[in-house]
Amino acid sequence: MKLLFIILLTFFISGCDLLDSEDIKLKKIESKKELALIQKNKELDKIKLQAEVNQASLRLDKEKEIELFEQNLKLQKQQNELETNRYLMFLAALVIVIISFFIFYYFKKRHENQLKSYEDNLKKYLQQKENDSRNKIAEKLIDTIASGKLDKDQEATLLTALSGQVQQSASKKEEPLLLEDMEAEIEEVKEINK
């Protein structure tokens, strides 16, 4: 009995060990499965994190590209505005030069017209003075001829001078007598009279 008891006890203990070892084996398998599942979850988490990091990196790259594109676009717009302003300045300078030319031309023509008008008025004035002088000279010549103190040659010279038909040298064309010519002839007549 004792022996039986010991055998049974060993059997129970060994049976418990067998059950325990299967439980342990099952627990070990379950723990391995859990570890594998945990490992798998960790790997999935790593892959998810890596994918998120890659997506974040791609987003950052895209944002950098977009920002670089926007900066290039702004720079291009500024260059276009600068070039447009440069063309506008050139066009404004050209317009100013053209307007200045026309203003200069206008004032030059106006000045020329004023000078021509002044010259015409001066010619009229001098012609009137010359006519007045001729009239006075003619009156004096007529008075001298009328006085009868001159001989026929002197009278003919005075009448020729009076009519403005004084003969000039062959190289010059005949021109109407000017005030100086008339004064020279008067001096000649006075010398003749003395």
N, CA, C and O of each residue as an XYZ file, in Angstrom:
776
protein
N       0.748     -1.125      0.000
C       0.000      0.000      0.000
C       0.827      1.243      0.000
O       0.577      2.238     -0.681
N       1.700      1.122      0.713
C       2.580      2.246      0.717
C       3.190      2.383     -0.654
O       3.418      3.466     -1.193
N       3.413      1.305     -1.130
C       4.061      1.352     -2.423
C       3.086      1.833     -3.483
O       3.423      2.598     -4.387
N       1.954      1.383     -3.341
C       0.943      1.821     -4.271
C       0.693      3.330     -4.128
O       0.512      4.091     -5.078
N       0.703      3.647     -2.934
C       0.496      5.034     -2.672
C       1.622      5.853     -3.288
O       1.363      6.917     -3.851
N       2.794      5.411     -3.203
C       3.954      6.117     -3.723
C       3.881      6.107     -5.241
O       4.231      7.092     -5.891
N       3.436      5.017     -5.795
C       3.359      4.935     -7.247
C       2.265      5.878     -7.728
O       2.417      6.624     -8.695
N       1.175      5.807     -7.014
C       0.099      6.713     -7.428
C       0.510      8.180     -7.257
O       0.215      9.042     -8.084
N       1.152      8.396     -6.228
C       1.585      9.761     -5.971
C       2.577     10.199     -7.055
O       2.485     11.312     -7.572
N       3.499      9.342     -7.386
C       4.449      9.677     -8.441
C       3.718      9.826     -9.764
O       4.031     10.684    -10.590
N       2.716      8.941     -9.933
C       1.961      9.041    -11.167
C       1.206     10.386    -11.221
O       1.178     11.069    -12.245
N       0.620     10.719    -10.114
C      -0.092     11.985    -10.084
C       0.867     13.183    -10.280
O       0.582     14.153    -10.982
N       1.947     13.047     -9.649
C       2.920     14.123     -9.741
C       3.460     14.162    -11.160
O       3.603     15.224    -11.765
N       3.756     12.972    -11.674
C       4.276     12.949    -13.039
C       3.185     13.332    -14.018
O       3.458     14.005    -15.012
N       1.925     12.908    -13.750
C       0.803     13.297    -14.606
C       0.577     14.791    -14.528
O       0.245     15.434    -15.524
N       0.751     15.316    -13.391
C       0.614     16.780    -13.245
C       1.742     17.456    -13.986
O       1.610     18.524    -14.583
N       2.885     16.745    -13.904
C       4.014     17.324    -14.645
C       3.734     17.255    -16.131
O       4.061     18.169    -16.887
N       3.120     16.151    -16.537
C       2.810     16.029    -17.957
C       1.785     17.086    -18.364
O       1.904     17.719    -19.414
N       0.793     17.259    -17.522
C      -0.203     18.271    -17.807
C       0.427     19.664    -17.717
O       0.183     20.573    -18.511
N       1.236     19.740    -16.705
C       1.892     21.039    -16.539
C       2.824     21.312    -17.719
O       2.893     22.437    -18.214
N       3.507     20.325    -18.147
C       4.445     20.569    -19.238
C       3.684     20.856    -20.526
O       4.158     21.642    -21.347
N       2.519     20.245    -20.727
C       1.720     20.575    -21.908
C       1.140     21.971    -21.748
O       1.089     22.751    -22.699
N       0.706     22.272    -20.536
C       0.231     23.645    -20.290
C       1.367     24.639    -20.505
O       1.198     25.716    -21.076
N       2.488     24.236    -20.038
C       3.645     25.117    -20.197
C       3.990     25.217    -21.668
O       4.294     26.295    -22.180
N       3.940     24.082    -22.340
C       4.238     24.096    -23.761
C       3.198     24.944    -24.485
O       3.519     25.729    -25.377
N       1.919     24.760    -24.068
C       0.873     25.573    -24.685
C       1.071     27.051    -24.336
O       0.894     27.941    -25.169
N       1.434     27.270    -23.114
C       1.675     28.655    -22.701
C       2.885     29.221    -23.439
O       2.911     30.382    -23.848
N       3.887     28.351    -23.592
C       5.082     28.780    -24.309
C       4.721     29.075    -25.765
O       5.170     30.066    -26.341
N       3.905     28.200    -26.344
C       3.489     28.415    -27.738
C       2.645     29.681    -27.823
O       2.807     30.495    -28.731
N       1.743     29.828    -26.859
C       0.920     31.030    -26.858
C       1.778     32.271    -26.649
O       1.578     33.304    -27.288
N       2.739     32.141    -25.739
C       3.612     33.292    -25.509
C       4.457     33.570    -26.749
O       4.719     34.724    -27.089
N       4.883     32.494    -27.422
C       5.621     32.687    -28.672
C       4.722     33.348    -29.719
O       5.140     34.228    -30.472
N       3.448     32.875    -29.732
C       2.509     33.484    -30.670
C       2.291     34.950    -30.304
O       2.258     35.826    -31.169
N       2.145     35.193    -29.018
C       1.959     36.563    -28.567
C       3.199     37.400    -28.876
O       3.114     38.544    -29.322
N       4.365     36.778    -28.620
C       5.619     37.487    -28.942
C       5.716     37.738    -30.446
O       6.117     38.812    -30.895
N       5.334     36.712    -31.206
C       5.371     36.876    -32.660
C       4.367     37.959    -33.086
O       4.654     38.790    -33.947
N       3.181     37.925    -32.458
C       2.174     38.929    -32.755
C       2.656     40.323    -32.344
O       2.495     41.299    -33.078
N       3.252     40.386    -31.148
C       3.809     41.661    -30.681
C       4.914     42.121    -31.625
O       4.995     43.289    -32.005
N       5.767     41.153    -31.993
C       6.866     41.466    -32.933
C       6.284     41.931    -34.272
O       6.753     42.888    -34.889
N       5.238     41.205    -34.689
C       4.592     41.568    -35.940
C       3.980     42.959    -35.827
O       4.110     43.771    -36.743
N       3.313     43.235    -34.708
C       2.733     44.563    -34.477
C       3.812     45.644    -34.436
O       3.632     46.749    -34.948
N       4.949     45.287    -33.805
C       6.067     46.240    -33.760
C       6.584     46.515    -35.167
O       6.857     47.658    -35.534
N       6.711     45.447    -35.942
C       7.176     45.611    -37.326
C       6.178     46.438    -38.139
O       6.555     47.301    -38.931
N       4.869     46.139    -37.913
C       3.848     46.919    -38.607
C       3.900     48.384    -38.167
O       3.778     49.298    -38.983
N       4.082     48.584    -36.865
C       4.202     49.951    -36.357
C       5.428     50.642    -36.962
O       5.378     51.813    -37.340
N       6.547     49.873    -37.046
C       7.762     50.428    -37.658
C       7.498     50.795    -39.116
O       7.889     51.863    -39.586
N       6.823     49.880    -39.820
C       6.523     50.132    -41.237
C       5.590     51.327    -41.367
O       5.763     52.175    -42.243
N       4.571     51.383    -40.457
C       3.658     52.531    -40.478
C       4.421     53.827    -40.182
O       4.224     54.837    -40.858
N       5.292     53.790    -39.168
C       6.086     54.973    -38.836
C       6.994     55.364    -39.997
O       7.133     56.542    -40.326
N       7.614     54.344    -40.619
C       8.483     54.614    -41.766
C       7.682     55.219    -42.918
O       8.138     56.145    -43.589
N       6.475     54.676    -43.137
C       5.616     55.211    -44.192
C       5.210     56.654    -43.867
O       5.195     57.520    -44.741
N       4.880     56.893    -42.582
C       4.527     58.249    -42.177
C       5.719     59.198    -42.336
O       5.572     60.334    -42.785
N       6.902     58.705    -41.956
C       8.119     59.519    -42.111
C       8.359     59.802    -43.598
O       8.686     60.924    -43.985
N       8.189     58.755    -44.427
C       8.367     58.948    -45.877
C       7.336     59.932    -46.424
O       7.659     60.803    -47.232
N       6.075     59.776    -45.966
C       5.041     60.711    -46.416
C       5.350     62.125    -45.937
O       5.194     63.087    -46.689
N       5.792     62.249    -44.678
C       6.152     63.576    -44.155
C       7.325     64.146    -44.952
O       7.357     65.335    -45.270
N       8.282     63.279    -45.267
C       9.437     63.716    -46.060
C       8.983     64.156    -47.457
O       9.431     65.182    -47.969
N       8.086     63.367    -48.067
C       7.564     63.735    -49.376
C       6.782     65.052    -49.314
O       6.904     65.909    -50.190
N       5.968     65.189    -48.243
C       5.234     66.436    -48.072
C       6.184     67.617    -47.911
O       5.971     68.678    -48.497
N       7.236     67.427    -47.111
C       8.226     68.494    -46.931
C       8.926     68.822    -48.251
O       9.148     69.987    -48.581
N       9.269     67.766    -48.999
C       9.903     67.987    -50.302
C       8.965     68.744    -51.240
O       9.375     69.672    -51.937
N       7.677     68.321    -51.242
C       6.708     69.006    -52.088
C       6.533     70.458    -51.641
O       6.471     71.372    -52.464
N       6.454     70.655    -50.311
C       6.316     72.017    -49.794
C       7.538     72.858    -50.160
O       7.410     74.028    -50.523
N       8.727     72.250    -50.061
C       9.947     72.968    -50.440
C       9.926     73.307    -51.931
O      10.278     74.416    -52.333
N       9.509     72.334    -52.743
C       9.423     72.585    -54.184
C       8.409     73.675    -54.485
O       8.658     74.559    -55.304
N       7.250     73.607    -53.808
C       6.219     74.623    -54.012
C       6.738     75.980    -53.561
O       6.537     76.984    -54.244
N       7.409     76.012    -52.409
C       7.963     77.268    -51.906
C       9.034     77.806    -52.851
O       9.081     79.004    -53.128
N       9.889     76.918    -53.341
C      10.919     77.324    -54.304
C      10.270     77.826    -55.589
O      10.702     78.830    -56.155
N       9.227     77.123    -56.050
C       8.504     77.554    -57.245
C       7.873     78.928    -57.029
O       7.939     79.791    -57.905
N       7.257     79.129    -55.853
C       6.650     80.423    -55.544
C       7.704     81.527    -55.486
O       7.473     82.635    -55.970
N       8.859     81.224    -54.894
C       9.942     82.212    -54.844
C      10.430     82.542    -56.255
O      10.657     83.706    -56.584
N      10.588     81.514    -57.077
C      11.004     81.744    -58.460
C       9.950     82.557    -59.220
O      10.273     83.437    -60.018
N       8.683     82.234    -58.946
C       7.594     82.971    -59.582
C       7.607     84.438    -59.142
O       7.441     85.335    -59.968
N       7.804     84.682    -57.836
C       7.888     86.054    -57.343
C       9.078     86.778    -57.958
O       8.972     87.935    -58.365
N      10.209     86.085    -58.020
C      11.407     86.678    -58.626
C      11.167     87.005    -60.095
O      11.568     88.063    -60.579
N      10.508     86.085    -60.800
C      10.199     86.318    -62.215
C       9.258     87.512    -62.370
O       9.435     88.336    -63.267
N       8.250     87.601    -61.485
C       7.328     88.735    -61.528
C       8.070     90.041    -61.273
O       7.825     91.039    -61.950
N       8.978     90.035    -60.297
C       9.756     91.241    -60.009
C      10.638     91.619    -61.196
O      10.757     92.795    -61.538
N      11.247     90.627    -61.814
C      12.079     90.906    -62.982
C      11.229     91.447    -64.127
O      11.635     92.372    -64.830
N      10.037     90.857    -64.310
C       9.132     91.348    -65.358
C       8.703     92.786    -65.071
O       8.664     93.619    -65.976
N       8.380     93.077    -63.798
C       7.998     94.431    -63.432
C       9.162     95.393    -63.641
O       8.974     96.507    -64.132
N      10.365     94.960    -63.266
C      11.550     95.790    -63.456
C      11.792     96.056    -64.935
O      12.104     97.179    -65.329
N      11.647     95.023    -65.745
C      11.832     95.184    -67.189
C      10.743     96.081    -67.774
O      11.015     96.924    -68.629
N       9.514     95.894    -67.308
C       8.417     96.745    -67.764
C       8.677     98.199    -67.364
O       8.478     99.114    -68.163
N       9.120     98.399    -66.130
C       9.442     99.757    -65.680
C      10.581    100.343    -66.505
O      10.569    101.529    -66.835
N      11.563     99.512    -66.837
C      12.684     99.978    -67.650
C      12.181    100.416    -69.030
O      12.589    101.463    -69.533
N      11.297     99.619    -69.641
C      10.736     99.990    -70.942
C       9.887    101.251    -70.840
O       9.928    102.106    -71.725
N       9.114    101.367    -69.754
C       8.300    102.559    -69.560
C       9.175    103.802    -69.387
O       8.864    104.868    -69.919
N      10.273    103.656    -68.637
C      11.197    104.782    -68.465
C      11.814    105.163    -69.805
O      11.939    106.347    -70.122
N      12.198    104.163    -70.590
C      12.769    104.433    -71.904
C      11.749    105.131    -72.789
O      12.070    106.096    -73.482
N      10.518    104.635    -72.759
C       9.449    105.236    -73.557
C       9.174    106.660    -73.094
O       8.983    107.554    -73.918
N       9.151    106.880    -71.769
C       8.924    108.229    -71.240
C      10.057    109.161    -71.665
O       9.812    110.304    -72.051
N      11.297    108.673    -71.593
C      12.436    109.495    -72.021
C      12.323    109.824    -73.510
O      12.584    110.953    -73.926
N      11.938    108.843    -74.296
C      11.779    109.069    -75.731
C      10.681    110.103    -76.002
O      10.849    110.986    -76.842
N       9.570    109.989    -75.294
C       8.466    110.941    -75.454
C       8.927    112.347    -75.040
O       8.606    113.333    -75.704
N       9.680    112.426    -73.940
C      10.178    113.726    -73.477
C      11.112    114.327    -74.517
O      11.049    115.525    -74.796
N      11.982    113.495    -75.093
C      12.900    113.999    -76.123
C      12.122    114.489    -77.345
O      12.424    115.547    -77.896
N      11.124    113.718    -77.762
C      10.324    114.122    -78.927
C       9.568    115.416    -78.634
O       9.543    116.327    -79.462
N       8.957    115.493    -77.463
C       8.225    116.710    -77.097
C       9.188    117.891    -77.008
O       8.875    118.992    -77.459
N      10.358    117.652    -76.425
C      11.360    118.724    -76.329
C      11.771    119.187    -77.715
O      11.927    120.385    -77.953
N      11.946    118.241    -78.630
C      12.313    118.609    -79.992
C      11.242    119.484    -80.625
O      11.552    120.505    -81.238
N       9.974    119.086    -80.477
C       8.896    119.876    -81.074
C       8.759    121.243    -80.404
O       8.469    122.237    -81.069
N       8.969    121.289    -79.093
C       8.929    122.584    -78.407
C      10.072    123.468    -78.905
O       9.876    124.649    -79.189
N      11.261    122.887    -79.008
C      12.407    123.635    -79.534
C      12.126    124.114    -80.948
O      12.370    125.272    -81.287
N      11.611    123.209    -81.766
C      11.303    123.560    -83.156
C      10.266    124.693    -83.210
O      10.401    125.633    -83.993
N       9.231    124.586    -82.366
C       8.187    125.609    -82.329
C       8.778    126.964    -81.952
O       8.521    127.962    -82.625
N       9.579    127.005    -80.866
C      10.147    128.270    -80.428
C      11.181    128.800    -81.423
O      11.323    130.013    -81.578
N      11.899    127.907    -82.095
C      12.853    128.336    -83.115
C      12.102    129.001    -84.265
O      12.471    130.091    -84.702
N      11.044    128.344    -84.757
C      10.246    128.925    -85.837
C       9.620    130.243    -85.389
O       9.580    131.208    -86.152
N       9.138    130.278    -84.163
C       8.526    131.494    -83.646
C       9.569    132.617    -83.600
O       9.294    133.758    -83.973
N      10.778    132.262    -83.131
C      11.847    133.252    -83.074
C      12.226    133.719    -84.482
O      12.429    134.909    -84.719
N      12.316    132.760    -85.413
C      12.624    133.129    -86.803
C      11.544    134.039    -87.377
O      11.841    135.017    -88.063
N      10.289    133.706    -87.091
C       9.185    134.547    -87.574
C       9.260    135.948    -86.955
O       9.018    136.948    -87.631
N       9.596    136.004    -85.669
C       9.728    137.304    -85.024
C      10.882    138.093    -85.638
O      10.772    139.295    -85.881
N      11.995    137.391    -85.884
C      13.129    138.066    -86.504
C      12.779    138.533    -87.914
O      13.133    139.644    -88.310
N      12.088    137.688    -88.663
C      11.687    138.059    -90.022
C      10.734    139.247    -89.977
O      10.844    140.177    -90.776
N       9.805    139.203    -89.042
C       8.861    140.313    -88.889
C       9.618    141.584    -88.502
O       9.345    142.660    -89.035
N      10.558    141.460    -87.586
C      11.359    142.612    -87.171
C      12.179    143.140    -88.353
O      12.288    144.347    -88.565
N      12.751    142.202    -89.115
C      13.538    142.591    -90.287
C      12.661    143.294    -91.323
O      13.051    144.310    -91.899
N      11.473    142.735    -91.549
C      10.546    143.371    -92.495
C      10.168    144.773    -92.027
O      10.164    145.720    -92.813
N       9.853    144.894    -90.741
C       9.507    146.208    -90.190
C      10.687    147.169    -90.303
O      10.516    148.345    -90.623
N      11.895    146.648    -90.033
C      13.080    147.482    -90.135
C      13.313    147.924    -91.583
O      13.663    149.077    -91.838
N      13.117    146.996    -92.532
C      13.260    147.348    -93.951
C      12.248    148.414    -94.342
O      12.579    149.382    -95.026
N      11.000    148.222    -93.893
C       9.971    149.217    -94.199
C      10.356    150.574    -93.609
O      10.222    151.614    -94.255
N      10.836    150.534    -92.374
C      11.225    151.780    -91.710
C      12.380    152.445    -92.464
O      12.350    153.646    -92.730
N      13.410    151.637    -92.809
C      14.559    152.196    -93.528
C      14.143    152.688    -94.921
O      14.622    153.723    -95.385
N      13.263    151.954    -95.573
C      12.791    152.364    -96.896
C      12.021    153.679    -96.796
O      12.154    154.566    -97.639
N      11.218    153.777    -95.749
C      10.471    155.022    -95.559
C      11.431    156.179    -95.294
O      11.268    157.273    -95.836
N      12.442    155.919    -94.445
C      13.427    156.977    -94.172
C      14.192    157.339    -95.441
O      14.477    158.507    -95.705
N      14.524    156.292    -96.231
C      15.242    156.528    -97.483
C      14.375    157.351    -98.445
O      14.847    158.285    -99.093
N      13.100    156.976    -98.516
C      12.188    157.750    -99.380
C      12.065    159.195    -98.902
O      12.048    160.133    -99.699
N      11.981    159.349    -97.573
C      11.928    160.708    -97.026
C      13.197    161.483    -97.376
O      13.146    162.653    -97.755
N      14.353    160.793    -97.239
C      15.625    161.446    -97.573
C      15.685    161.774    -99.052
O      16.138    162.857    -99.422
N      15.242    160.871    -99.898
C      15.226    161.124   -101.338
C      14.335    162.312   -101.674
O      14.666    163.166   -102.496
N      13.186    162.325   -100.999
C      12.273    163.449   -101.246
C      12.926    164.771   -100.852
O      12.811    165.767   -101.567
N      13.608    164.772    -99.716
C      14.279    165.995    -99.276
C      15.381    166.375   -100.245
O      15.559    167.542   -100.595
N      16.138    165.325   -100.681
C      17.222    165.581   -101.637
C      16.644    166.092   -102.952
O      17.153    167.039   -103.551
N      15.568    165.440   -103.384
C      14.937    165.857   -104.634
C      14.461    167.308   -104.530
O      14.624    168.088   -105.467
N      13.877    167.661   -103.390
C      13.418    169.038   -103.185
C      14.594    170.010   -103.267
O      14.500    171.069   -103.886
N      15.728    169.620   -102.617
C      16.901    170.482   -102.636
C      17.461    170.595   -104.051
O      17.876    171.669   -104.487
N      17.463    169.435   -104.776
C      17.964    169.475   -106.148
C      17.075    170.353   -107.031
O      17.561    171.126   -107.856
N      15.775    170.216   -106.840
C      14.844    171.036   -107.622
C      15.039    172.508   -107.281
O      15.023    173.366   -108.163
N      15.223    172.792   -105.986
C      15.464    174.172   -105.567
C      16.765    174.705   -106.177
O      16.852    175.857   -106.604
N      17.789    173.808   -106.201
C      19.078    174.222   -106.763
C      18.947    174.470   -108.258
O      19.482    175.450   -108.777
N      18.237    173.588   -108.949
C      18.053    173.749   -110.401
C      17.198    174.980   -110.667
O      17.447    175.722   -111.617
N      16.199    175.192   -109.835
C      15.295    176.321   -110.022
C      16.001    177.656   -109.757
O      15.615    178.690   -110.302
N      17.024    177.621   -108.928
C      17.722    178.866   -108.634
C      18.455    179.403   -109.858
O      18.703    180.604   -109.965
N      18.799    178.502   -110.783
C      19.404    178.897   -112.036
C      20.883    179.167   -111.938
O      21.422    179.745   -112.882
N      21.564    178.821   -110.931
C      22.974    179.073   -110.746
C      23.837    178.004   -111.409
O      25.055    178.172   -111.468
N      23.271    176.937   -111.901
C      24.028    175.815   -112.453
C      24.010    175.874   -113.972
O      23.068    176.384   -114.578
N      25.069    175.342   -114.576
C      25.072    175.263   -116.037
C      24.351    174.002   -116.472
O      23.899    173.226   -115.631
N      24.237    173.790   -117.765
C      23.440    172.685   -118.317
C      24.017    171.316   -117.955
O      23.247    170.400   -117.667
N      25.318    171.145   -117.959
C      25.930    169.846   -117.598
C      25.625    169.487   -116.137
O      25.288    168.347   -115.818
N      25.750    170.460   -115.289
C      25.463    170.198   -113.872
C      23.987    169.860   -113.674
O      23.645    168.968   -112.897
N      23.127    170.571   -114.375
C      21.701    170.298   -114.270
C      21.381    168.887   -114.777
O      20.564    168.189   -114.176
N      22.013    168.460   -115.873
C      21.798    167.110   -116.413
C      22.276    166.056   -115.424
O      21.614    165.033   -115.250
N      23.401    166.284   -114.779
C      23.917    165.344   -113.774
C      22.956    165.258   -112.603
O      22.669    164.172   -112.101
N      22.466    166.400   -112.175
C      21.518    166.404   -111.054
C      20.216    165.713   -111.426
O      19.653    164.985   -110.608
N      19.731    165.921   -112.632
C      18.488    165.267   -113.073
C      18.694    163.760   -113.191
O      17.802    162.981   -112.855
N      19.864    163.352   -113.666
C      20.149    161.917   -113.742
C      20.191    161.313   -112.340
O      19.654    160.228   -112.117
N      20.811    161.990   -111.417
C      20.867    161.520   -110.028
C      19.473    161.497   -109.433
O      19.124    160.601   -108.665
N      18.684    162.489   -109.798
C      17.323    162.568   -109.285
C      16.479    161.405   -109.787
O      15.666    160.877   -109.029
N      16.642    160.995   -111.018
C      15.827    159.911   -111.563
C      16.349    158.537   -111.139
O      15.689    157.534   -111.408
N      17.490    158.460   -110.497
C      18.005    157.174   -109.995
C      18.679    156.377   -111.061
O      18.801    155.159   -110.935
N      19.130    157.033   -112.130
C      19.755    156.301   -113.210
C      21.245    156.577   -113.247
O      21.809    156.781   -114.322
N      21.874    156.586   -112.117
C      23.311    156.807   -112.052
C      23.991    155.550   -112.576
O      23.676    154.427   -112.184
N      24.943    155.788   -113.485
C      25.617    154.630   -114.088
C      26.685    154.133   -113.129
O      27.485    154.898   -112.589
N      26.664    152.811   -112.940
C      27.652    152.195   -112.068
C      28.645    151.440   -112.915
O      28.519    151.382   -114.138
N      29.618    150.873   -112.271
C      30.664    150.158   -113.004
C      30.065    148.950   -113.710
O      29.004    148.465   -113.320
N      30.735    148.465   -114.741
C      30.223    147.390   -115.588
C      30.108    146.071   -114.821
O      29.306    145.216   -115.197
N      30.874    145.892   -113.778
C      30.820    144.612   -113.052
C      29.602    144.516   -112.134
O      29.194    143.410   -111.780
N      29.018    145.633   -111.746
C      27.875    145.607   -110.832
C      26.579    145.750   -111.601
O      26.552    146.381   -112.658
N      25.505    145.174   -111.086
C      24.189    145.356   -111.677
C      23.644    146.693   -111.225
O      24.084    147.252   -110.220
N      22.705    147.187   -111.958
C      22.089    148.430   -111.549
C      21.173    148.159   -110.366
O      20.340    147.253   -110.384
N      21.356    148.965   -109.351
C      20.530    148.866   -108.158
C      19.929    150.224   -107.899
O      20.500    151.230   -108.318
N      18.808    150.292   -107.230
C      18.254    151.598   -106.905
C      19.214    152.342   -105.980
O      19.955    151.736   -105.207
N      19.182    153.624   -106.076
C      20.091    154.432   -105.266
C      19.744    154.283   -103.795
O      18.580    154.357   -103.399
N      20.754    154.077   -103.017
C      20.560    154.003   -101.584
C      20.842    155.366   -100.987
O      21.296    156.288   -101.664
N      20.566    155.464    -99.723
C      20.754    156.727    -99.026
C      22.200    157.185    -99.106
O      22.455    158.373    -99.298
N      23.149    156.273    -98.963
C      24.566    156.625    -99.005
C      24.943    157.144   -100.399
O      25.673    158.125   -100.535
N      24.417    156.447   -101.453
C      24.705    156.878   -102.824
C      24.154    158.280   -103.068
O      24.801    159.130   -103.680
N      22.962    158.488   -102.579
C      22.347    159.806   -102.759
C      23.146    160.875   -102.030
O      23.340    161.978   -102.542
N      23.607    160.540   -100.835
C      24.394    161.515   -100.083
C      25.712    161.790   -100.795
O      26.169    162.932   -100.842
N      26.328    160.738   -101.355
C      27.580    160.940   -102.102
C      27.342    161.836   -103.308
O      28.163    162.708   -103.592
N      26.249    161.645   -104.019
C      25.939    162.480   -105.180
C      25.670    163.921   -104.763
O      26.055    164.859   -105.461
N      25.014    164.089   -103.633
C      24.748    165.451   -103.145
C      26.065    166.147   -102.841
O      26.251    167.326   -103.145
N      26.992    165.380   -102.223
C      28.301    165.961   -101.920
C      28.998    166.379   -103.213
O      29.616    167.442   -103.280
N      28.893    165.540   -104.229
C      29.507    165.862   -105.523
C      28.881    167.146   -106.092
O      29.586    168.022   -106.592
N      27.558    167.240   -106.008
C      26.870    168.409   -106.528
C      27.286    169.646   -105.744
O      27.462    170.717   -106.324
N      27.442    169.507   -104.441
C      27.842    170.661   -103.633
C      29.238    171.105   -103.995
O      29.529    172.299   -104.059
N      30.117    170.114   -104.237
C      31.491    170.470   -104.620
C      31.498    171.169   -105.964
O      32.254    172.113   -106.196
N      30.636    170.682   -106.844
C      30.560    171.312   -108.168
C      30.057    172.746   -108.046
O      30.528    173.640   -108.749
N      29.103    172.955   -107.154
C      28.509    174.279   -106.975
C      29.511    175.258   -106.359
O      29.360    176.465   -106.550
N      30.462    174.820   -105.673
C      31.375    175.740   -105.000
C      32.365    176.281   -105.907
O      33.211    177.075   -105.495
